[in-house]
Structure formats: structure tokens, C-alpha cells
């Protein structure tokens, strides 16, 4: 009889322990789920914020003619080739971005755009490279500081040389940005001082 009571007591204890473990597991799963949901919401919010910032940086095409004229008039020491290079680059605003693309009308990437502007435009260069790293090593020229940039200077971004653009003057660049924006004018810097994409400027080259 005593053995039966002991066995029943053990069973009750086991049931209590199992119930407690189930409750703790439920609370833990709920906490993890809540934290994951909050984290996912934060990621979604940050992504929207970045997308908005990038979109906000793009200069409307209708404003670029006025911008280009103002920049050319303001640069008294600017050569004709520098001004013409920006005018030539602006012809292709709105054209598509295609990674590895070689046709300026159907789509090029950032390196393809810079190559096209300087080889087919007034600058008359003979560059062969169609990727950022290749251009960086091929174009030569001299490095200049960011505060000394002039229209026509070429800007390289990212520690791994992940992007290249042409300085258009007045704090703007013209480049093949991405699939969403294609070839466009962009404000180079955000209000917080970082570049439009957050990527570090590695070098600025003057080739004109």
C-alpha cells in the first residue's frame, strides 16, 4: 500500500514537472517569436529608409540641363572638353542599367557607362576595360582630393572598387546607378556627410 502511494506521488510530480516545462517552452517560443518579428520589422523599416534615401538622392532629368549649364558657367578654369563631357554623359540619362551590359542604349553598368562616355565622347580616350577594377588601373590621370573635384573627374567607390561615377559639378554625379534608377544624376553626399550609397570614396581621378 505504501509502495502504491509512493508511485502515485512520483507520477504526480512527473506530471507537474512536465507541465512546468511545457509552460516554460511556450513562454520561450513566444519571446523568440516576438523578438524575431521586431527584428524583421526593423530590417524592413531600414530597407525602406535606405530605398527612400537613395531615391531622394536622384536628380530629376528635367533639372539636369539647368544644372549642367550652371556648372559650366561657374567653372571659369574649366576646359571645353570637361563641360562637353558632362553634356555628352547627360544625353543618356534615363537609359537602363544592365550588369555587364555593353550597349549604351539597351543597358550598361557603371564601368561600361564611364568607359563609353570617355571613349565615344569629346575626351576621345581609348580605354578597353569594362569593369571598375580594370578602369581604375587603366585610366591613369592624377588623384585629386574630394574638395578639389571638377566636372569630368572620375570617382571610385568602395574598398573593393565596387562602383565608379563621373563628377558632374554642383555636388552631383552622373552614373549608371542600379536597375531601379538606370543612368541618372545623383547628389553625391547625404545631409549627414556620407556618400549617397554610404560607400567610401576610394579615389578621384582627373583625366581631362
Secondary structure by P-SEA (a helix, b strand, c coil): caaaaaaaaaaaaaaaaaaaaaaaaaaaaaaaaaaaaaaaaaaaaaaaaaaaaaaaacccccaaaaaaaaaaaacccccaaaaaaaaaaaccccbbbbcccccccccccaaaaaaaaaaacccccccccccaaaaaacccccccccccccccbbbbbcccccbbbbbccccccccccccccccccccccccccccccccccccccccc
